[in-house]
Amino acid sequence: MIEKISDAVGTIYLPTHIKRVTKAEAEEKKIEALINIEITEIKQRALKRHIQEEGKKQENIENITAEALGRLKGEI
């Protein structure tokens, strides 16, 4: 008899349980998406910083090369 009552309660509770599990899974996916967005933003900032640093290095290389060429032309 106890098993039948337990089964009946379980059957009645099942839809509620399914809804709670579904909501929890949806919340988990939402949190994962937000984390991925944050990671993407961090990567974008890092990439932007890297591009700026490399641009400055390239500019320095070109300035040094231009100055060296100017000095070499003066020696010829």
Helices and strands as residue ranges (DSSP letters): H 2-75
